[in-house]
Amino acid sequence: MRAKKKTIIGLTEKIKITGKKAEKAVIARIDTGATVSSIDKKLAVQVGLDKTVKKKMVKSSHGITVRPVKKVRFTMAGRKFNMNFTIADRKYLKYKVLIGQNVLKKGFLIDPMRK
């Protein structure tokens, strides 16, 4: 069996989000425990993300909520993606974007020592 080349990332990564209104660079938190990636609702409005593609029930430490899901075009570690993100109120959180398993399964390895 031949191993595919993996991209090594840290616990946080600089990403660039591209929307209809703007392009914005932010530091995203890598979360292997999150099934789906998430973006702050204010940031989603700022960059001009497209309409909601569906709704998703999300279990978190705050309970169960139903969140809108939008397609997000972004670049991380030199690779471009167009993937589903849930929209959440992350205004009190340090990181406005959380990268979950739906992105990490695309060939990433996490090195906690990487800065």
N, CA, C and O atoms as a GROMACS GRO file, in nm:
protein
  460
    1MET      N    1   0.085  -0.118   0.000
    1MET     CA    2   0.000   0.000   0.000
    1MET      C    3   0.089   0.124   0.000
    1MET      O    4   0.186   0.132   0.075
    2ARG      N    5   0.055   0.217  -0.083
    2ARG     CA    6   0.134   0.339  -0.096
    2ARG      C    7   0.066   0.454  -0.020
    2ARG      O    8  -0.052   0.481  -0.041
    3ALA      N    9   0.140   0.521   0.065
    3ALA     CA   10   0.085   0.632   0.143
    3ALA      C   11   0.078   0.758   0.058
    3ALA      O   12   0.173   0.791  -0.014
    4LYS      N   13  -0.034   0.828   0.068
    4LYS     CA   14  -0.047   0.957   0.000
    4LYS      C   15   0.031   1.063   0.076
    4LYS      O   16   0.048   1.055   0.198
    5LYS      N   17   0.079   1.160   0.004
    5LYS     CA   18   0.152   1.271   0.066
    5LYS      C   19   0.056   1.351   0.153
    5LYS      O   20  -0.052   1.389   0.108
    6LYS      N   21   0.094   1.376   0.276
    6LYS     CA   22   0.012   1.452   0.370
    6LYS      C   23   0.072   1.590   0.391
    6LYS      O   24   0.193   1.608   0.387
    7THR      N   25  -0.016   1.688   0.413
    7THR     CA   26   0.027   1.823   0.444
    7THR      C   27   0.029   1.837   0.596
    7THR      O   28  -0.071   1.809   0.662
    8ILE      N   29   0.141   1.880   0.651
    8ILE     CA   30   0.153   1.894   0.796
    8ILE      C   31   0.113   2.035   0.837
    8ILE      O   32   0.162   2.133   0.782
    9ILE      N   33   0.023   2.042   0.935
    9ILE     CA   34  -0.024   2.171   0.988
    9ILE      C   35  -0.010   2.169   1.139
    9ILE      O   36   0.012   2.063   1.199
   10GLY      N   37  -0.024   2.285   1.201
   10GLY     CA   38  -0.017   2.297   1.346
   10GLY      C   39  -0.154   2.299   1.410
   10GLY      O   40  -0.254   2.268   1.345
   11LEU      N   41  -0.160   2.336   1.537
   11LEU     CA   42  -0.287   2.345   1.609
   11LEU      C   43  -0.367   2.469   1.568
   11LEU      O   44  -0.488   2.476   1.590
   12THR      N   45  -0.297   2.566   1.509
   12THR     CA   46  -0.363   2.681   1.448
   12THR      C   47  -0.298   2.700   1.311
   12THR      O   48  -0.181   2.668   1.292
   13GLU      N   49  -0.375   2.753   1.217
   13GLU     CA   50  -0.324   2.776   1.082
   13GLU      C   51  -0.382   2.904   1.026
   13GLU      O   52  -0.499   2.936   1.048
   14LYS      N   53  -0.299   2.977   0.953
   14LYS     CA   54  -0.349   3.096   0.884
   14LYS      C   55  -0.423   3.048   0.759
   14LYS      O   56  -0.370   2.970   0.680
   15ILE      N   57  -0.546   3.095   0.742
   15ILE     CA   58  -0.624   3.061   0.624
   15ILE      C   59  -0.673   3.190   0.559
   15ILE      O   60  -0.679   3.295   0.623
   16LYS      N   61  -0.709   3.181   0.432
   16LYS     CA   62  -0.765   3.294   0.359
   16LYS      C   63  -0.904   3.254   0.309
   16LYS      O   64  -0.918   3.158   0.233
   17ILE      N   65  -1.005   3.329   0.353
   17ILE     CA   66  -1.143   3.302   0.314
   17ILE      C   67  -1.181   3.398   0.203
   17ILE      O   68  -1.155   3.518   0.212
   18THR      N   69  -1.243   3.346   0.097
   18THR     CA   70  -1.282   3.427  -0.016
   18THR      C   71  -1.434   3.424  -0.030
   18THR      O   72  -1.495   3.318  -0.046
   19GLY      N   73  -1.495   3.542  -0.024
   19GLY     CA   74  -1.639   3.553  -0.042
   19GLY      C   75  -1.671   3.647  -0.157
   19GLY      O   76  -1.581   3.691  -0.229
   20LYS      N   77  -1.800   3.677  -0.174
   20LYS     CA   78  -1.842   3.766  -0.283
   20LYS      C   79  -1.805   3.912  -0.256
   20LYS      O   80  -1.784   3.989  -0.350
   21LYS      N   81  -1.795   3.950  -0.128
   21LYS     CA   82  -1.765   4.089  -0.092
   21LYS      C   83  -1.616   4.114  -0.067
   21LYS      O   84  -1.564   4.221  -0.099
   22ALA      N   85  -1.548   4.016  -0.010
   22ALA     CA   86  -1.410   4.038   0.035
   22ALA      C   87  -1.335   3.907   0.050
   22ALA      O   88  -1.391   3.798   0.044
   23GLU      N   89  -1.205   3.925   0.070
   23GLU     CA   90  -1.116   3.814   0.102
   23GLU      C   91  -1.052   3.850   0.235
   23GLU      O   92  -1.006   3.963   0.254
   24LYS      N   93  -1.048   3.755   0.328
   24LYS     CA   94  -0.996   3.786   0.460
   24LYS      C   95  -0.905   3.674   0.510
   24LYS      O   96  -0.938   3.556   0.499
   25ALA      N   97  -0.790   3.714   0.565
   25ALA     CA   98  -0.697   3.618   0.626
   25ALA      C   99  -0.723   3.615   0.776
   25ALA      O  100  -0.729   3.719   0.841
   26VAL      N  101  -0.736   3.495   0.830
   26VAL     CA  102  -0.759   3.477   0.974
   26VAL      C  103  -0.679   3.357   1.023
   26VAL      O  104  -0.635   3.273   0.944
   27ILE      N  105  -0.662   3.349   1.153
   27ILE     CA  106  -0.600   3.232   1.215
   27ILE      C  107  -0.714   3.139   1.257
   27ILE      O  108  -0.804   3.179   1.332
   28ALA      N  109  -0.709   3.016   1.209
   28ALA     CA  110  -0.813   2.917   1.240
   28ALA      C  111  -0.760   2.817   1.343
   28ALA      O  112  -0.641   2.784   1.344
   29ARG      N  113  -0.848   2.769   1.427
   29ARG     CA  114  -0.815   2.665   1.526
   29ARG      C  115  -0.842   2.529   1.463
   29ARG      O  116  -0.948   2.508   1.405
   30ILE      N  117  -0.748   2.438   1.474
   30ILE     CA  118  -0.764   2.302   1.423
   30ILE      C  119  -0.826   2.218   1.535
   30ILE      O  120  -0.773   2.214   1.646
   31ASP      N  121  -0.938   2.151   1.506
   31ASP     CA  122  -1.010   2.075   1.607
   31ASP      C  123  -1.046   1.937   1.553
   31ASP      O  124  -1.143   1.922   1.479
   32THR      N  125  -0.968   1.836   1.592
   32THR     CA  126  -0.993   1.700   1.544
   32THR      C  127  -1.122   1.641   1.600
   32THR      O  128  -1.173   1.542   1.548
   33GLY      N  129  -1.176   1.701   1.706
   33GLY     CA  130  -1.300   1.653   1.764
   33GLY      C  131  -1.425   1.708   1.697
   33GLY      O  132  -1.535   1.658   1.722
   34ALA      N  133  -1.409   1.808   1.613
   34ALA     CA  134  -1.523   1.867   1.543
   34ALA      C  135  -1.546   1.793   1.411
   34ALA      O  136  -1.454   1.780   1.331
   35THR      N  137  -1.665   1.746   1.389
   35THR     CA  138  -1.698   1.674   1.267
   35THR      C  139  -1.696   1.767   1.146
   35THR      O  140  -1.643   1.733   1.040
   36VAL      N  141  -1.755   1.885   1.164
   36VAL     CA  142  -1.767   1.982   1.054
   36VAL      C  143  -1.701   2.113   1.096
   36VAL      O  144  -1.707   2.151   1.212
   37SER      N  145  -1.640   2.181   1.001
   37SER     CA  146  -1.577   2.310   1.026
   37SER      C  147  -1.684   2.416   1.054
   37SER      O  148  -1.801   2.398   1.017
   38SER      N  149  -1.644   2.526   1.118
   38SER     CA  150  -1.738   2.630   1.158
   38SER      C  151  -1.675   2.767   1.139
   38SER      O  152  -1.554   2.784   1.153
   39ILE      N  153  -1.759   2.865   1.106
   39ILE     CA  154  -1.713   3.003   1.086
   39ILE      C  155  -1.808   3.096   1.161
   39ILE      O  156  -1.928   3.071   1.171
   40ASP      N  157  -1.753   3.204   1.213
   40ASP     CA  158  -1.831   3.304   1.286
   40ASP      C  159  -1.930   3.372   1.192
   40ASP      O  160  -1.897   3.404   1.078
   41LYS      N  161  -2.052   3.395   1.240
   41LYS     CA  162  -2.156   3.452   1.154
   41LYS      C  163  -2.122   3.595   1.108
   41LYS      O  164  -2.157   3.632   0.996
   42LYS      N  165  -2.056   3.674   1.192
   42LYS     CA  166  -2.018   3.810   1.153
   42LYS      C  167  -1.912   3.807   1.042
   42LYS      O  168  -1.919   3.885   0.947
   43LEU      N  169  -1.816   3.717   1.054
   43LEU     CA  170  -1.714   3.702   0.951
   43LEU      C  171  -1.777   3.655   0.820
   43LEU      O  172  -1.738   3.701   0.712
   44ALA      N  173  -1.874   3.566   0.828
   44ALA     CA  174  -1.943   3.516   0.708
   44ALA      C  175  -2.012   3.631   0.634
   44ALA      O  176  -2.012   3.634   0.511
   45VAL      N  177  -2.071   3.724   0.709
   45VAL     CA  178  -2.136   3.840   0.648
   45VAL      C  179  -2.031   3.934   0.588
   45VAL      O  180  -2.049   3.985   0.478
   46GLN      N  181  -1.921   3.957   0.660
   46GLN     CA  182  -1.815   4.047   0.613
   46GLN      C  183  -1.757   4.006   0.478
   46GLN      O  184  -1.736   4.090   0.391
   47VAL      N  185  -1.732   3.877   0.460
   47VAL     CA  186  -1.674   3.831   0.334
   47VAL      C  187  -1.779   3.806   0.226
   47VAL      O  188  -1.746   3.797   0.108
   48GLY      N  189  -1.905   3.796   0.266
   48GLY     CA  190  -2.013   3.777   0.170
   48GLY      C  191  -2.029   3.633   0.125
   48GLY      O  192  -2.023   3.604   0.005
   49LEU      N  193  -2.049   3.543   0.221
   49LEU     CA  194  -2.071   3.403   0.184
   49LEU      C  195  -2.208   3.386   0.119
   49LEU      O  196  -2.301   3.461   0.148
   50ASP      N  197  -2.219   3.287   0.030
   50ASP     CA  198  -2.343   3.260  -0.042
   50ASP      C  199  -2.455   3.216   0.051
   50ASP      O  200  -2.438   3.206   0.172
   51LYS      N  201  -2.568   3.190  -0.010
   51LYS     CA  202  -2.686   3.148   0.066
   51LYS      C  203  -2.663   3.016   0.139
   51LYS      O  204  -2.570   2.941   0.109
   52THR      N  205  -2.749   2.990   0.234
   52THR     CA  206  -2.744   2.867   0.312
   52THR      C  207  -2.776   2.748   0.221
   52THR      O  208  -2.873   2.752   0.146
   53VAL      N  209  -2.694   2.643   0.229
   53VAL     CA  210  -2.716   2.524   0.146
   53VAL      C  211  -2.801   2.419   0.217
   53VAL      O  212  -2.868   2.339   0.152
   54LYS      N  213  -2.797   2.420   0.350
   54LYS     CA  214  -2.879   2.329   0.430
   54LYS      C  215  -2.869   2.369   0.576
   54LYS      O  216  -2.799   2.464   0.610
   55LYS      N  217  -2.939   2.297   0.662
   55LYS     CA  218  -2.930   2.315   0.807
   55LYS      C  219  -2.874   2.186   0.865
   55LYS      O  220  -2.896   2.078   0.811
   56LYS      N  221  -2.800   2.199   0.977
   56LYS     CA  222  -2.738   2.082   1.039
   56LYS      C  223  -2.754   2.090   1.190
   56LYS      O  224  -2.734   2.195   1.251
   57MET      N  225  -2.791   1.977   1.251
   57MET     CA  226  -2.798   1.969   1.396
   57MET      C  227  -2.657   1.946   1.448
   57MET      O  228  -2.588   1.853   1.404
   58VAL      N  229  -2.613   2.030   1.542
   58VAL     CA  230  -2.476   2.025   1.594
   58VAL      C  231  -2.481   2.006   1.745
   58VAL      O  232  -2.551   2.078   1.816
   59LYS      N  233  -2.404   1.907   1.793
   59LYS     CA  234  -2.388   1.886   1.937
   59LYS      C  235  -2.258   1.951   1.979
   59LYS      O  236  -2.153   1.924   1.921
   60SER      N  237  -2.264   2.037   2.080
   60SER     CA  238  -2.144   2.101   2.131
   60SER      C  239  -2.150   2.105   2.283
   60SER      O  240  -2.244   2.053   2.343
   61SER      N  241  -2.050   2.165   2.344
   61SER     CA  242  -2.049   2.177   2.490
   61SER      C  243  -2.163   2.265   2.540
   61SER      O  244  -2.194   2.264   2.659
   62HIS      N  245  -2.224   2.342   2.450
   62HIS     CA  246  -2.335   2.431   2.486
   62HIS      C  247  -2.471   2.367   2.463
   62HIS      O  248  -2.574   2.430   2.487
   63GLY      N  249  -2.473   2.242   2.417
   63GLY     CA  250  -2.598   2.172   2.391
   63GLY      C  251  -2.616   2.143   2.243
   63GLY      O  252  -2.520   2.148   2.165
   64ILE      N  253  -2.740   2.114   2.205
   64ILE     CA  254  -2.771   2.082   2.066
   64ILE      C  255  -2.838   2.202   2.001
   64ILE      O  256  -2.934   2.258   2.054
   65THR      N  257  -2.786   2.242   1.885
   65THR     CA  258  -2.844   2.354   1.810
   65THR      C  259  -2.855   2.315   1.663
   65THR      O  260  -2.788   2.224   1.616
   66VAL      N  261  -2.941   2.387   1.592
   66VAL     CA  262  -2.952   2.371   1.448
   66VAL      C  263  -2.885   2.493   1.386
   66VAL      O  264  -2.923   2.607   1.413
   67ARG      N  265  -2.785   2.467   1.302
   67ARG     CA  266  -2.707   2.577   1.242
   67ARG      C  267  -2.722   2.576   1.090
   67ARG      O  268  -2.737   2.471   1.028
   68PRO      N  269  -2.718   2.696   1.031
   68PRO     CA  270  -2.713   2.701   0.885
   68PRO      C  271  -2.576   2.654   0.837
   68PRO      O  272  -2.476   2.666   0.908
   69VAL      N  273  -2.571   2.600   0.716
   69VAL     CA  274  -2.448   2.553   0.654
   69VAL      C  275  -2.428   2.629   0.524
   69VAL      O  276  -2.520   2.641   0.444
   70LYS      N  277  -2.306   2.680   0.504
   70LYS     CA  278  -2.272   2.752   0.382
   70LYS      C  279  -2.146   2.695   0.321
   70LYS      O  280  -2.060   2.641   0.391
   71LYS      N  281  -2.135   2.707   0.188
   71LYS     CA  282  -2.012   2.670   0.119
   71LYS      C  283  -1.910   2.780   0.142
   71LYS      O  284  -1.941   2.898   0.126
   72VAL      N  285  -1.789   2.743   0.179
   72VAL     CA  286  -1.683   2.840   0.206
   72VAL      C  287  -1.564   2.808   0.116
   72VAL      O  288  -1.513   2.696   0.115
   73ARG      N  289  -1.522   2.909   0.038
   73ARG     CA  290  -1.400   2.896  -0.041
   73ARG      C  291  -1.285   2.949   0.043
   73ARG      O  292  -1.289   3.062   0.091
   74PHE      N  293  -1.182   2.866   0.062
   74PHE     CA  294  -1.070   2.909   0.145
   74PHE      C  295  -0.942   2.840   0.101
   74PHE      O  296  -0.944   2.738   0.033
   75THR      N  297  -0.831   2.899   0.143
   75THR     CA  298  -0.698   2.844   0.118
   75THR      C  299  -0.632   2.818   0.253
   75THR      O  300  -0.633   2.902   0.342
   76MET      N  301  -0.575   2.697   0.266
   76MET     CA  302  -0.504   2.661   0.389
   76MET      C  303  -0.382   2.579   0.350
   76MET      O  304  -0.392   2.483   0.273
   77ALA      N  305  -0.266   2.617   0.401
   77ALA     CA  306  -0.140   2.547   0.375
   77ALA      C  307  -0.114   2.534   0.225
   77ALA      O  308  -0.065   2.431   0.178
   78GLY      N  309  -0.149   2.639   0.151
   78GLY     CA  310  -0.124   2.640   0.008
   78GLY      C  311  -0.222   2.559  -0.076
   78GLY      O  312  -0.204   2.545  -0.196
   79ARG      N  313  -0.326   2.506  -0.013
   79ARG     CA  314  -0.426   2.425  -0.084
   79ARG      C  315  -0.561   2.496  -0.081
   79ARG      O  316  -0.599   2.555   0.019
   80LYS      N  317  -0.633   2.488  -0.195
   80LYS     CA  318  -0.764   2.556  -0.206
   80LYS      C  319  -0.877   2.456  -0.189
   80LYS      O  320  -0.871   2.342  -0.235
   81PHE      N  321  -0.982   2.504  -0.120
   81PHE     CA  322  -1.099   2.419  -0.092
   81PHE      C  323  -1.227   2.498  -0.110
   81PHE      O  324  -1.228   2.621  -0.106
   82ASN      N  325  -1.337   2.426  -0.131
   82ASN     CA  326  -1.472   2.480  -0.132
   82ASN      C  327  -1.556   2.379  -0.055
   82ASN      O  328  -1.603   2.280  -0.111
   83MET      N  329  -1.575   2.405   0.075
   83MET     CA  330  -1.636   2.304   0.162
   83MET      C  331  -1.745   2.363   0.250
   83MET      O  332  -1.753   2.485   0.268
   84ASN      N  333  -1.828   2.275   0.305
   84ASN     CA  334  -1.935   2.316   0.395
   84ASN      C  335  -1.881   2.353   0.532
   84ASN      O  336  -1.799   2.282   0.590
   85PHE      N  337  -1.930   2.467   0.585
   85PHE     CA  338  -1.901   2.512   0.720
   85PHE      C  339  -2.034   2.545   0.787
   85PHE      O  340  -2.125   2.597   0.722
   86THR      N  341  -2.047   2.514   0.916
   86THR     CA  342  -2.163   2.562   0.989
   86THR      C  343  -2.138   2.708   1.029
   86THR      O  344  -2.023   2.750   1.046
   87ILE      N  345  -2.244   2.783   1.042
   87ILE     CA  346  -2.236   2.923   1.083
   87ILE      C  347  -2.272   2.930   1.231
   87ILE      O  348  -2.379   2.884   1.272
   88ALA      N  349  -2.184   2.988   1.311
   88ALA     CA  350  -2.205   2.993   1.456
   88ALA      C  351  -2.166   3.131   1.510
   88ALA      O  352  -2.089   3.204   1.447
   89ASP      N  353  -2.220   3.164   1.625
   89ASP     CA  354  -2.181   3.288   1.693
   89ASP      C  355  -2.054   3.258   1.771
   89ASP      O  356  -2.059   3.198   1.878
   90ARG      N  357  -1.940   3.301   1.718
   90ARG     CA  358  -1.810   3.277   1.782
   90ARG      C  359  -1.750   3.408   1.835
   90ARG      O  360  -1.629   3.417   1.854
   91LYS      N  361  -1.835   3.508   1.860
   91LYS     CA  362  -1.782   3.640   1.900
   91LYS      C  363  -1.705   3.637   2.031
   91LYS      O  364  -1.617   3.721   2.052
   92TYR      N  365  -1.735   3.545   2.120
   92TYR     CA  366  -1.663   3.539   2.247
   92TYR      C  367  -1.546   3.440   2.243
   92TYR      O  368  -1.480   3.419   2.344
   93LEU      N  369  -1.522   3.382   2.128
   93LEU     CA  370  -1.414   3.286   2.115
   93LEU      C  371  -1.292   3.350   2.048
   93LEU      O  372  -1.305   3.441   1.968
   94LYS      N  373  -1.176   3.301   2.083
   94LYS     CA  374  -1.051   3.357   2.030
   94LYS      C  375  -1.039   3.340   1.879
   94LYS      O  376  -0.991   3.429   1.809
   95TYR      N  377  -1.082   3.223   1.829
   95TYR     CA  378  -1.068   3.193   1.686
   95TYR      C  379  -1.205   3.201   1.618
   95TYR      O  380  -1.302   3.140   1.663
   96LYS      N  381  -1.211   3.277   1.510
   96LYS     CA  382  -1.337   3.297   1.437
   96LYS      C  383  -1.367   3.185   1.340
   96LYS      O  384  -1.477   3.177   1.285
   97VAL      N  385  -1.269   3.097   1.318
   97VAL     CA  386  -1.287   2.981   1.230
   97VAL      C  387  -1.232   2.858   1.300
   97VAL      O  388  -1.124   2.861   1.360
   98LEU      N  389  -1.307   2.749   1.291
   98LEU     CA  390  -1.265   2.622   1.346
   98LEU      C  391  -1.260   2.522   1.230
   98LEU      O  392  -1.358   2.506   1.157
   99ILE      N  393  -1.148   2.456   1.212
   99ILE     CA  394  -1.132   2.358   1.105
   99ILE      C  395  -1.153   2.219   1.164
   99ILE      O  396  -1.080   2.176   1.254
  100GLY      N  397  -1.253   2.149   1.112
  100GLY     CA  398  -1.289   2.016   1.163
  100GLY      C  399  -1.250   1.903   1.070
  100GLY      O  400  -1.176   1.921   0.974
  101GLN      N  401  -1.303   1.786   1.102
  101GLN     CA  402  -1.267   1.663   1.031
  101GLN      C  403  -1.301   1.666   0.883
  101GLN      O  404  -1.232   1.603   0.803
  102ASN      N  405  -1.408   1.737   0.844
  102ASN     CA  406  -1.444   1.738   0.702
  102ASN      C  407  -1.331   1.794   0.616
  102ASN      O  408  -1.316   1.754   0.500
  103VAL      N  409  -1.252   1.885   0.669
  103VAL     CA  410  -1.136   1.939   0.597
  103VAL      C  411  -1.012   1.854   0.625
  103VAL      O  412  -0.937   1.824   0.532
  104LEU      N  413  -0.991   1.816   0.748
  104LEU     CA  414  -0.870   1.742   0.787
  104LEU      C  415  -0.856   1.609   0.714
  104LEU      O  416  -0.745   1.561   0.692
  105LYS      N  417  -0.968   1.549   0.676
  105LYS     CA  418  -0.967   1.421   0.604
  105LYS      C  419  -0.914   1.436   0.461
  105LYS      O  420  -0.894   1.336   0.392
  106LYS      N  421  -0.892   1.557   0.417
  106LYS     CA  422  -0.843   1.583   0.281
  106LYS      C  423  -0.690   1.574   0.273
  106LYS      O  424  -0.631   1.629   0.180
  107GLY      N  425  -0.627   1.509   0.367
  107GLY     CA  426  -0.483   1.484   0.359
  107GLY      C  427  -0.397   1.570   0.448
  107GLY      O  428  -0.292   1.619   0.406
  108PHE      N  429  -0.441   1.590   0.573
  108PHE     CA  430  -0.363   1.671   0.667
  108PHE      C  431  -0.319   1.586   0.786
  108PHE      O  432  -0.389   1.496   0.830
  109LEU      N  433  -0.201   1.618   0.836
  109LEU     CA  434  -0.150   1.563   0.962
  109LEU      C  435  -0.126   1.681   1.054
  109LEU      O  436  -0.081   1.787   1.010
  110ILE      N  437  -0.154   1.665   1.182
  110ILE     CA  438  -0.139   1.773   1.278
  110ILE      C  439  -0.014   1.750   1.361
  110ILE      O  440   0.002   1.644   1.423
  111ASP      N  441   0.074   1.848   1.362
  111ASP     CA  442   0.195   1.847   1.445
  111ASP      C  443   0.175   1.953   1.553
  111ASP      O  444   0.184   2.072   1.522
  112PRO      N  445   0.150   1.915   1.678
  112PRO     CA  446   0.125   2.011   1.785
  112PRO      C  447   0.242   2.104   1.814
  112PRO      O  448   0.224   2.210   1.873
  113MET      N  449   0.363   2.066   1.773
  113MET     CA  450   0.482   2.148   1.796
  113MET      C  451   0.502   2.254   1.688
  113MET      O  452   0.584   2.345   1.704
  114ARG      N  453   0.428   2.244   1.580
  114ARG     CA  454   0.444   2.336   1.469
  114ARG      C  455   0.387   2.474   1.502
  114ARG      O  456   0.277   2.485   1.555
  115LYS      N  457   0.462   2.577   1.470
  115LYS     CA  458   0.418   2.715   1.494
  115LYS      C  459   0.381   2.780   1.364
  115LYS      O  460   0.342   2.896   1.362
   0.00000   0.00000   0.00000
